[in-house]
Amino acid sequence: MKRKVNVRRSDLRKLLAIFSMLFIAPVMLLFGISAWLYLNEVETAERVTRQTEKLQLAQSREVLENHLHNAIRDLMFLADIDELRRPPTFFDQNRSNEALIRHFKSMAERKGQYDQIRFLDPSGKEMVRVNYRNGEGVNVAEPNLQHKGGRYYFTETMVKGPGEVFVSPMDLNVEHGIIESPFKPMIRLATPIYDDSGNKHGMVIINYLAGKLMASLKVQADMSPAKLLLLNRDGYWLKGESPADEWGFMFPEKQGLVMANRYPDAWGAISGGESGQISSEYGLFTYTTLAVEQLLADLDLKHEAAAGAADGQSTLWKLVRFIPQSGLEQPADALAERYLAVNGILLMVWGVVALLLSRARLYRIEAGRQLHDKEKRISEIVNSAFDAIITINERGIIETFNPAACSMFDYREGDVLGQKVNMLMASPNREYHDLHIQNYIESGIGKFIDKPGRVTGIRSDGSAVEIEICIGAKQVNDHWLFTAICRRYQQADDGAGKLAV
């Protein structure tokens, strides 16, 4: 029958103490390790984010450069056709030159991204103009050709030398003084035309529809959580965080929509730097600069006098990827949620385990206490017994020796504990006692086991004492314990034996 262990109410404090010892230290270790892992993962995620932003910005820059490079190559191809290198008298006499119109129409229809392709004479008058409408190149009749001599792109282009290219800022197309709707983002690319004798007799200009370029950038932006921004040199958004931010320089009421007003610290660094990354209270900005000089240099074109606006400043754009602070915090928040969930589960599991271990330990402590109390009571009984009680192990070593035994054999307890019990025996039992023990362990047969008998004992002074003895044997785990209960035996006057009282 299973022994019942009673836990006292006062032991609840012990339970709490044991639980705290088992629970708190591992939990602190768990949270310490988790915090270290979390911070390392956050740092790694931030490093990966920064590197990814640089790589994706480089890809966006490459897309933009490829669009512009292709347009510049097309411009130089048109500038090199024979019909444009003939003397200007050719155009005076042949304004509807079919060969030139055919070249322009073919280019417009094949590329599908040039709103206008024109040839202007040295005064700025349009000599040939092909518009791209509904997938077709449409030649503009002579009465509808216009004079563009006062436009900034004409004056900037006509001061350039052979092989030099003008690239305008990006803006919205304006027809008859009105911004065309829907908006047509436009970049004008032009180069002067010189005949074979080196005489300048006009310019060829392409109105590049930047819509496809902007659409390509949008595709890039939609592939990541970052916002892809394109700004002109003054910080106006050409592609902004929202359409309402864009083209502020074209509308008087939107003149304040510049990056300098919204993100002043970031724009201060971006406007003055070539490329880099900036962390601010608003988020992470990764930026690069695209300048006309570099675009033309990549194509081995002359660009010493390249200029991008009427004020003579070089055309440039700032391409920026922007992750708001909330976007930067999302990976860290997701990691925190994951760690909290895992740690919460581990916390609950370990709490249950620690509670079970605490209860088991408390029960062991209580069982040990009860066992100690029981042993103490037994010891008190043994020590107060009238009979001599001696216990030995299977090697014959004395383990207990009560006061009655001390009196019977005239030994102090400390003198006999740990000694062989045969020191208390007379011959021949002294010599054969170990053999008797071994024989009983092997066969289960013993002379005085579970039955009384009479033997002669030897006191400390060597005198003999007659003893009536009864021995009990019990196996405890893998060991044997033998308990001997002894009384003095005395011969009565009538010859019958009796116990000494």
C-alpha positions, 0 to 999 in steps of 0.5 A, a space after each residue: 500500500 502506498 504510503 501517504 505523505 501529509 504536507 502541512 500548510 506551513 510547507 506552502 512557503 517552502 513550495 514557493 521558495 523551491 518554485 522560485 529557485 527552480 523557476 526564476 533563474 532559468 527564466 532570467 537566463 531564457 530572457 537574457 538569451 532571447 534578448 541577445 538573439 533578438 538584438 542580433 537578429 534586429 541588427 542583422 535585419 537592419 544591415 540586410 535592409 540597408 544593403 538591399 536598399 542600395 542594391 534595389 536603388 542601383 537597379 532602379 538607376 540602371 532602369 532609368 539610365 537605360 531608358 535615357 541611353 536608348 533615347 540618346 542613341 536614337 537622337 544621334 542616329 537621326 542626327 546622322 542621316 543623310 537628309 539632315 546633313 545636306 545644305 539648308 537650301 535643300 529644306 527651303 526647297 523641299 519642306 515635305 521631304 518624304 525621306 526625312 518624314 519617313 525616317 521620323 515616322 519610322 522611329 516614332 512608330 517603332 519606339 512608341 515613346 517619342 511624342 514629337 520628332 522635329 527638325 528646326 532651322 537656325 532661326 528656330 522654325 520647325 521645318 519637319 515635325 512628326 507627332 506620335 498619335 494612337 500608335 502612328 507617326 503623323 506628319 504635321 502640315 507646313 501651315 501648322 509648323 511653329 516657331 520655337 526660337 525663343 524656347 530655352 531648349 533651342 537656345 541651349 542646343 544651338 550653342 553646342 558643338 558637333 556631337 554634343 547633346 542637350 538633355 532638358 529637365 523633366 517637366 509636363 508637356 505644355 501646348 499653347 500655354 496650357 499644361 496638357 491633360 492627362 499629364 505627359 511627363 516629357 524630357 527633350 533631347 536635342 543636338 545641333 546639326 552640322 553639314 559635311 562642311 562643318 556649318 551649323 544649319 539647325 537642330 534635331 529634337 526628340 520629345 521623349 515621353 517619360 511615362 514609360 520610364 516612370 511606369 518602370 520605376 513604379 514597377 520597381 517601387 511596387 516590388 518592395 515596401 520602400 517608396 521610390 522617389 524621383 526629384 529634380 535638382 530643386 527638390 520637387 517631386 517628379 515621382 512622389 509619395 503620392 500623385 498630389 506631391 508631384 510637379 509642384 514647380 509647374 503649378 503656382 499653388 504647389 510651389 511649397 511641395 518640396 522635399 526640403 519642407 517635408 524632410 529638411 535634414 534628409 534633403 540637406 544631405 541628399 542635395 549636397 551629396 552624390 550618393 549614400 544613406 541617411 537615417 533620420 527620425 522619418 526613416 531611412 533614405 537611400 539616394 543617388 544622383 543622375 547627372 547629364 554629364 555622366 549619362 553622356 560620358 557613358 555613351 562617349 558623347 561630348 558633354 563639356 557644355 552640356 546644360 539642362 535648363 535655361 539658367 545654365 545649370 546641369 540637368 540632374 535628378 535625385 533618385 531616392 528610396 525611402 522607408 518610413 520609420 514605421 516600415 523600419 520597425 515592422 521587422 523588429 516588431 515581427 521578431 519581437 512578437 515571435 520571440 514573445 510567443 515562443 518565450 510565452 510558451 516556454 514560460 508556461 511549459 517551464 512553469 508547469 515543470 517547475 511546479 511539478 518539480 517543486 511539489 516532488 521536491 517538497 514531498 521528498 523533503 516532507 517524506 524525509 522529515 517523516 522518515 527521520 521522525 520515524 527513525 528517531 522514534 525507533 531509535 528512542 524505542 531501541 535505546 530505551 529497550 531492556 534487551 540488548 539490540 545490535 544491527 549488522 550488515 552483510 559483512 558483519 559490521 556493527 551499525 547500531 549498538 543500544 545502551 542495553 548492549 553497551 551494559 551487557 558487553 561493557 563497551 561504549 557505543 563508539 568503541 564497537 560501531 564499525 567493528 566486526 560483530 564477532 569481537 563479541 563472540 566466543 570461539 568457535 562462533 567467532 571464527 565461523 560467523 562470516 561463513 554463517 552470514 554468507 551461508 544464510 544469504 545464499 541458502 536462506 538457512 540460519 541457525 538463530 534466524 527467526 528463532 531463539 538460541 543460546 550463545 556465549 558472548 565476550 565482554 570487553 574485559 574478556 569475561 564470558 556472558 551467556 546470552 539468549 539471542 534471536 536474530 531477524 534478517 531483512 534485505 533492504 534494496 541490495 543489502 542485508 540487515 541483521 538485527 540481534 535481540 539479546 538477553 542474559 541467560 542465568 542458571 537457576 538453583 533448581 537447574 532450570 535456565 532463566 533470563 536475568 531481569 
